[in-house]
């Protein structure tokens, strides 16, 4: 069975440049359902961070509606 990937935009916390991130639907739903952090990365500043509540809510809508 093929994994479904969710592609979503993230914005660098330093300069606000938009980057694209992707995770499997299973990874995202597991993190959301078990209150685990969802990491994001921006190449421009080599910066890693956890998605905030509003970013998680948007990602939840995307993941739960994805096939």
Secondary structure, DSSP 8 states (H G I E B T S, - for coil): ----EEEEEEE-TTT--EEEEEEEHHHHHHHHHTT---EEEEGGGTEEEE--HHHHHHHHHHHHH--
